[in-house]
Amino acid sequence: MAEARAVEYGLELAARLNPLKIQLQIDNQALVHALNGASNYISEKLQVEALLVGHDLFVYADGSNPCPPPVITIDGTELPNPEYTFWTRQDRLLFGALIGAISQNLVPLISQAKTSAQLWEKFHSTYALPSRGHIKQLKDKFNRIVKGPSSITDYMRQLKECSDHLVVLGKPIDHEDLIDKVLAG
């Protein structure tokens, strides 16, 4: 009786999970070396998150879909949990795709990660958490930007990029200061 219920449970689960996300249709060209570190953190993060959200896989990277228990009990009988098998397979596929997207010099940084969520958290905590030195460096960079011979588009892009990095780090540039900088050229 318990085995019949377990089979029934497995069939219900299989029906809920179709179409199988195991086929991880992430476009490798979009992810290849997408994660290079601090220099492009904002755009890299947005690109990868958009891709994962679009494939309904970001729940593995952000940790909002935790690993289910490996064993379930049905009518007093412990049985392998098919949701655990599915979750583990999905997470390992995503983990592999993310490892493939990270430039080789960053692999040691995430070498202790065992899940996609741990890998993503390590990447995020390394490049998105504010440090006094990083914030000071970005503010100095912002203050040194001059229009010079560059086009207004390039000048504005540089200011916006630097300003956006500071926003991500929780230290936005005051709106008035931004306007003064744009007008000062």
ChimeraX attribute file (.defattr): number of C-alpha atoms within 10 A of each C-alpha:
attribute: neighborCount
match mode: 1-to-1
recipient: residues
	/A:1	8
	/A:2	14
	/A:3	12
	/A:4	9
	/A:5	12
	/A:6	21
	/A:7	12
	/A:8	12
	/A:9	15
	/A:10	15
	/A:11	13
	/A:12	11
	/A:13	14
	/A:14	15
	/A:15	11
	/A:16	10
	/A:17	13
	/A:18	9
	/A:19	9
	/A:20	12
	/A:21	14
	/A:22	16
	/A:23	9
	/A:24	15
	/A:25	8
	/A:26	15
	/A:27	10
	/A:28	13
	/A:29	9
	/A:30	12
	/A:31	19
	/A:32	15
	/A:33	16
	/A:34	21
	/A:35	24
	/A:36	15
	/A:37	19
	/A:38	14
	/A:39	11
	/A:40	14
	/A:41	19
	/A:42	16
	/A:43	13
	/A:44	18
	/A:45	18
	/A:46	11
	/A:47	15
	/A:48	18
	/A:49	16
	/A:50	14
	/A:51	17
	/A:52	18
	/A:53	12
	/A:54	11
	/A:55	13
	/A:56	12
	/A:57	20
	/A:58	21
	/A:59	15
	/A:60	24
	/A:61	23
	/A:62	16
	/A:63	15
	/A:64	10
	/A:65	13
	/A:66	13
	/A:67	16
	/A:68	15
	/A:69	12
	/A:70	15
	/A:71	15
	/A:72	17
	/A:73	12
	/A:74	14
	/A:75	11
	/A:76	8
	/A:77	11
	/A:78	13
	/A:79	14
	/A:80	13
	/A:81	17
	/A:82	20
	/A:83	19
	/A:84	17
	/A:85	16
	/A:86	18
	/A:87	18
	/A:88	17
	/A:89	14
	/A:90	20
	/A:91	22
	/A:92	16
	/A:93	16
	/A:94	23
	/A:95	22
	/A:96	13
	/A:97	18
	/A:98	22
	/A:99	21
	/A:100	17
	/A:101	20
	/A:102	19
	/A:103	15
	/A:104	13
	/A:105	9
	/A:106	14
	/A:107	14
	/A:108	8
	/A:109	13
	/A:110	17
	/A:111	11
	/A:112	11
	/A:113	14
	/A:114	12
	/A:115	19
	/A:116	25
	/A:117	22
	/A:118	18
	/A:119	22
	/A:120	21
	/A:121	18
	/A:122	17
	/A:123	21
	/A:124	14
	/A:125	11
	/A:126	15
	/A:127	19
	/A:128	20
	/A:129	13
	/A:130	15
	/A:131	12
	/A:132	7
	/A:133	9
	/A:134	16
	/A:135	17
	/A:136	12
	/A:137	12
	/A:138	15
	/A:139	18
	/A:140	12
	/A:141	13
	/A:142	20
	/A:143	12
	/A:144	9
	/A:145	16
	/A:146	16
	/A:147	18
	/A:148	9
	/A:149	8
	/A:150	10
	/A:151	10
	/A:152	13
	/A:153	10
	/A:154	12
	/A:155	17
	/A:156	17
	/A:157	12
	/A:158	17
	/A:159	20
	/A:160	14
	/A:161	15
	/A:162	20
	/A:163	20
	/A:164	16
	/A:165	22
	/A:166	21
	/A:167	12
	/A:168	15
	/A:169	16
	/A:170	13
	/A:171	14
	/A:172	15
	/A:173	15
	/A:174	10
	/A:175	9
	/A:176	9
	/A:177	10
	/A:178	16
	/A:179	10
	/A:180	11
	/A:181	16
	/A:182	16
	/A:183	8
	/A:184	9
	/A:185	12
